[in-house]
Amino acid sequence: WDKCQTVNHDHALKELGCNAVARSVSRRSMMQMYIKVDEETFALRSYSPVELYRMKVPFDGQIVEQDRRDGYPGKCRQWIEGVRHGEIKIHMDWDNPKGGENHQLIRYDPTSKELIMTNRVKLNSPARKNGPTETTYSVIFSRSQRRNDDPDFVLGEEESVT
């Protein structure tokens, strides 16, 4: 899956305390995402010029700890809140610094054939003076024309989640 569009992303990153350079890099990045699903696990791997992120979460609701995506020290706890045909809800939370939570909905739109990842992020305290503590943004992906799978991404016991 290739990033093709964002909704409210730059504004959300600003509200979350990201500087202009970080927002510019994020805006220009050509993010790719790979998803693998088996009977027990949902796994996601994303690439961009500045980031590699892996998530592997079991469907049974078990909490999994992984390194934070924002580069701050500490762990992010993740678990699946719900699954319906064509969508999955994942909850993430993390402690200070800049502690908060993210309710992420990943859904497939059969009409547009796009994958839409909507994030509702709530911080424990504002990232900016008098700033909001909650923001929502979406990243929209289209099916990659380059390749359908990442041959290096294999689910199994050896798969790293960091």
Buried (B, 14 or more C-beta within 10 A) or exposed (E): BBBBEBEBBBBBBBBBBBEEEBBEBBEEBEBBBBBBEEEEBBBBBBBBEEEEBBBBBBBEEEEBEBBBBBEBEBBBBBBBEEEEEEBBBBBBBBBEEBEBBBBBBBBBEEEEEBBBBBBBBBBBEBBEEEBEBEBBBBBBBBEBEEEEEBEEBEBEEEBEEE
